Amino acid sequence: MADLRFERPETTEQFAYAMLRHADIALPLRVDKDGVTLLDATDQAVMVVDYNGEMADARAHVIAVMVELAVNTCGGFSLQASEQDR
């Protein structure tokens, strides 16, 4: 597998394109209902926070949400409240 490197993309479009091209990840990401699995826009699992279940569930969930927010922000997406948050 080739190394995944983002050499200071100048635009969010370049970041999103690099994610899709190099990692086959379609943005935006979202946290699954389990609270610790990140899914891409095609519902493919991208990452599980604390795979071994060694940390508190709440802490693992906060980390998953922070990764979701960081990647989506770099990809040009903005945070929106869900229906349950309204």
N, C-alpha and C positions, 0 to 999 in steps of 0.2 A: 504494500500500500504506500502510495506517495505521501510525503509530509504535507500536512495542511498548513499553509502559511498565508496570512493576509498582510501584504506589505503596504501598510498604511493606505487603505483605500481612500480615495479623495471624495467619494460620494457614497451615500447609503445604497444607491443602485449597484455600485461596484461590490459592496459588501454582500448584498442579497444575491447577486449573480455568483459571487465566489462561493457562498454557502451552497447554492444549488449545484454549481459545476463541480466543485472539489469534494463536497461532502454529501451530495445528493439529499440535501435538506431543504424542503420548501417552507419558506416563512409565510406567516408568523408561527411561532411556537406557542403552545399552550400547555398548562399543567393538567394532567389527566385527573379524573375523579378520585384516584387513590392519593393524590396530593404530592407525590414525589416523582412521578414519571413525566418527562417532557415529551410531547408529541409534536410532529410537524404538521403542516397544513393538510397533508394527505393521511393523517392519523397514524403515521409510522412512528414507533418509539425511537427517540433520539438519545435519551439519557435517563438513567435512574439515579436519583440522589440517595446516597446511603444504601446501596444495594444490599449490604449485610444486615441492615436494621440495627446498627450499633448506637445511633443517636436518637434522641427524643423525636417523635413524629412531628411535633410542632417545629422543631429546629430544621429538620429535613425539608419540611414544606416551605419554610421561609427561604431557604437556600434555593429551592426549585423555582420559586416565584422571582427571586432576584436574578437568576440566570435567564429566565423567561423575559423579564423586563429588559435586561441588558442586551440580549441578542436581538429582541424585537425592536428596541430603540435604535440600535446600530443599523438595523435593516430598514428603518424609515417608518416604522409603525408607531402609533401613539396609544397610550393606555386609555381604555374605555371601561366604564363601570359595567358590570354584568347585570342582568335582570335582577338577580338576587341581592345585589348591592344597592339597588335603587329603593 
